[in-house]
Amino acid sequence: MTVPLNELVISGVPTTTQYHEMILEIEDFVNGNVDTGFIPKHADQLTDPPPPKTRSLQLYFFDAPSSELTSSCIR
């Protein structure tokens, strides 16, 4: 689940991605010790989300007249 969350890109609306990433790091969750009381039991570990990740997108452009491949990085 960590890989899909890290690859997820949603813009324009708030998401709970960081919250889910924090849940994935809790030892009880990793060990499968999860029940309907999981969130209240671990509320102290779920209060401060980490800062948003800076994501980069590498774009490649093909310049037809010169037949050169160039790249540009967007942050």
FIKOLZA-1660 file (N, C-alpha, C; in steps of 0.1 Angstrom, whole numbers, plus 5000, padded with zeros to 4 digits):
% residues 75
   i   px   py   pz ch aa at
   1 5008 4988 5000  A  M  N
   1 5000 5000 5000  A  M CA
   1 5009 5013 5000  A  M  C
   2 5021 5012 5005  A  T  N
   2 5029 5023 5006  A  T CA
   2 5033 5029 4992  A  T  C
   3 5036 5020 4982  A  V  N
   3 5040 5024 4969  A  V CA
   3 5028 5031 4962  A  V  C
   4 5016 5026 4962  A  P  N
   4 5005 5033 4955  A  P CA
   4 5003 5047 4962  A  P  C
   5 5004 5048 4975  A  L  N
   5 5002 5061 4982  A  L CA
   5 5013 5071 4978  A  L  C
   6 5025 5066 4977  A  N  N
   6 5036 5074 4972  A  N CA
   6 5035 5079 4958  A  N  C
   7 5029 5071 4950  A  E  N
   7 5027 5074 4936  A  E CA
   7 5014 5082 4933  A  E  C
   8 5006 5083 4942  A  L  N
   8 4993 5090 4941  A  L CA
   8 4995 5105 4939  A  L  C
   9 4989 5111 4929  A  V  N
   9 4990 5125 4926  A  V CA
   9 4976 5130 4924  A  V  C
  10 4971 5138 4934  A  I  N
  10 4958 5144 4933  A  I CA
  10 4960 5159 4935  A  I  C
  11 4955 5167 4927  A  S  N
  11 4956 5182 4929  A  S CA
  11 4943 5189 4929  A  S  C
  12 4942 5200 4936  A  G  N
  12 4930 5208 4936  A  G CA
  12 4921 5205 4947  A  G  C
  13 4922 5194 4954  A  V  N
  13 4913 5191 4965  A  V CA
  13 4922 5185 4976  A  V  C
  14 4918 5187 4989  A  P  N
  14 4925 5180 5000  A  P CA
  14 4923 5165 5000  A  P  C
  15 4933 5158 5005  A  T  N
  15 4932 5143 5006  A  T CA
  15 4936 5139 5020  A  T  C
  16 4934 5126 5023  A  T  N
  16 4938 5120 5035  A  T CA
  16 4951 5111 5033  A  T  C
  17 4958 5113 5022  A  T  N
  17 4969 5105 5019  A  T CA
  17 4979 5105 5030  A  T  C
  18 4983 5116 5036  A  Q  N
  18 4993 5117 5046  A  Q CA
  18 4988 5109 5059  A  Q  C
  19 4976 5110 5062  A  Y  N
  19 4970 5103 5073  A  Y CA
  19 4971 5088 5071  A  Y  C
  20 4968 5083 5059  A  H  N
  20 4970 5069 5056  A  H CA
  20 4984 5064 5057  A  H  C
  21 4994 5073 5052  A  E  N
  21 5008 5070 5053  A  E CA
  21 5012 5068 5068  A  E  C
  22 5007 5077 5077  A  M  N
  22 5010 5075 5091  A  M CA
  22 5005 5062 5097  A  M  C
  23 4993 5058 5093  A  I  N
  23 4987 5046 5098  A  I CA
  23 4996 5034 5093  A  I  C
  24 5001 5034 5081  A  L  N
  24 5009 5023 5076  A  L CA
  24 5022 5021 5084  A  L  C
  25 5026 5032 5091  A  E  N
  25 5039 5031 5099  A  E CA
  25 5037 5026 5113  A  E  C
  26 5025 5025 5118  A  I  N
  26 5022 5021 5132  A  I CA
  26 5024 5006 5133  A  I  C
  27 5032 5002 5143  A  E  N
  27 5035 4988 5144  A  E CA
  27 5023 4979 5145  A  E  C
  28 5013 4983 5153  A  D  N
  28 5001 4974 5154  A  D CA
  28 4995 4972 5140  A  D  C
  29 4994 4982 5132  A  F  N
  29 4989 4980 5118  A  F CA
  29 4997 4971 5110  A  F  C
  30 5010 4972 5111  A  V  N
  30 5020 4964 5103  A  V CA
  30 5018 4949 5108  A  V  C
  31 5016 4947 5120  A  N  N
  31 5014 4933 5126  A  N CA
  31 5000 4928 5125  A  N  C
  32 4991 4936 5119  A  G  N
  32 4977 4931 5117  A  G CA
  32 4968 4932 5130  A  G  C
  33 4973 4940 5140  A  N  N
  33 4965 4942 5152  A  N CA
  33 4956 4954 5150  A  N  C
  34 4946 4951 5142  A  V  N
  34 4936 4962 5138  A  V CA
  34 4922 4958 5142  A  V  C
  35 4915 4967 5148  A  D  N
  35 4901 4965 5150  A  D CA
  35 4894 4978 5150  A  D  C
  36 4881 4979 5153  A  T  N
  36 4873 4991 5152  A  T CA
  36 4878 5002 5162  A  T  C
  37 4886 4998 5171  A  G  N
  37 4891 5008 5181  A  G CA
  37 4905 5013 5177  A  G  C
  38 4910 5009 5165  A  F  N
  38 4924 5012 5162  A  F CA
  38 4927 5027 5162  A  F  C
  39 4919 5035 5155  A  I  N
  39 4921 5050 5155  A  I CA
  39 4921 5056 5168  A  I  C
  40 4911 5054 5177  A  P  N
  40 4912 5060 5190  A  P CA
  40 4924 5055 5198  A  P  C
  41 4928 5042 5197  A  K  N
  41 4939 5037 5205  A  K CA
  41 4952 5044 5200  A  K  C
  42 4953 5048 5188  A  H  N
  42 4965 5054 5183  A  H CA
  42 4964 5068 5179  A  H  C
  43 4954 5075 5185  A  A  N
  43 4952 5089 5182  A  A CA
  43 4964 5098 5184  A  A  C
  44 4972 5094 5195  A  D  N
  44 4984 5102 5198  A  D CA
  44 4994 5101 5187  A  D  C
  45 4994 5090 5179  A  Q  N
  45 5004 5089 5168  A  Q CA
  45 4999 5094 5155  A  Q  C
  46 4986 5099 5155  A  L  N
  46 4980 5103 5142  A  L CA
  46 4977 5118 5143  A  L  C
  47 4983 5126 5151  A  T  N
  47 4979 5140 5153  A  T CA
  47 4987 5149 5144  A  T  C
  48 5000 5147 5142  A  D  N
  48 5008 5156 5134  A  D CA
  48 5012 5150 5121  A  D  C
  49 5005 5153 5110  A  P  N
  49 5010 5147 5097  A  P CA
  49 5023 5152 5093  A  P  C
  50 5031 5145 5086  A  P  N
  50 5044 5150 5081  A  P CA
  50 5041 5160 5071  A  P  C
  51 5052 5169 5068  A  P  N
  51 5050 5179 5058  A  P CA
  51 5047 5173 5044  A  P  C
  52 5040 5179 5036  A  P  N
  52 5037 5174 5022  A  P CA
  52 5050 5171 5015  A  P  C
  53 5050 5160 5007  A  K  N
  53 5061 5157 4999  A  K CA
  53 5062 5165 4987  A  K  C
  54 5074 5169 4983  A  T  N
  54 5076 5176 4971  A  T CA
  54 5077 5165 4960  A  T  C
  55 5069 5166 4950  A  R  N
  55 5069 5156 4939  A  R CA
  55 5074 5163 4927  A  R  C
  56 5082 5155 4919  A  S  N
  56 5087 5160 4906  A  S CA
  56 5081 5152 4895  A  S  C
  57 5079 5158 4884  A  L  N
  57 5074 5151 4872  A  L CA
  57 5083 5154 4861  A  L  C
  58 5089 5143 4856  A  Q  N
  58 5099 5145 4845  A  Q CA
  58 5091 5143 4831  A  Q  C
  59 5092 5154 4823  A  L  N
  59 5085 5154 4810  A  L CA
  59 5095 5153 4799  A  L  C
  60 5093 5146 4789  A  Y  N
  60 5102 5145 4777  A  Y CA
  60 5094 5151 4765  A  Y  C
  61 5101 5159 4758  A  F  N
  61 5096 5165 4746  A  F CA
  61 5104 5161 4734  A  F  C
  62 5097 5157 4723  A  F  N
  62 5104 5154 4711  A  F CA
  62 5102 5165 4702  A  F  C
  63 5113 5171 4698  A  D  N
  63 5114 5182 4689  A  D CA
  63 5115 5177 4675  A  D  C
  64 5104 5176 4667  A  A  N
  64 5104 5170 4654  A  A CA
  64 5113 5176 4644  A  A  C
  65 5115 5189 4643  A  P  N
  65 5124 5194 4632  A  P CA
  65 5138 5190 4635  A  P  C
  66 5143 5190 4647  A  S  N
  66 5157 5187 4650  A  S CA
  66 5159 5172 4654  A  S  C
  67 5148 5165 4656  A  S  N
  67 5148 5151 4660  A  S CA
  67 5156 5149 4673  A  S  C
  68 5155 5158 4683  A  E  N
  68 5162 5157 4695  A  E CA
  68 5152 5155 4707  A  E  C
  69 5156 5147 4716  A  L  N
  69 5148 5144 4728  A  L CA
  69 5153 5154 4739  A  L  C
  70 5144 5162 4744  A  T  N
  70 5148 5171 4755  A  T CA
  70 5139 5168 4767  A  T  C
  71 5144 5172 4779  A  S  N
  71 5135 5169 4791  A  S CA
  71 5134 5182 4799  A  S  C
  72 5123 5182 4807  A  S  N
  72 5121 5194 4815  A  S CA
  72 5115 5188 4828  A  S  C
  73 5119 5194 4839  A  C  N
  73 5114 5190 4853  A  C CA
  73 5104 5200 4858  A  C  C
  74 5093 5195 4863  A  I  N
  74 5082 5204 4869  A  I CA
  74 5081 5200 4883  A  I  C
  75 5081 5210 4892  A  R  N
  75 5079 5207 4906  A  R CA
  75 5066 5213 4911  A  R  C
% end
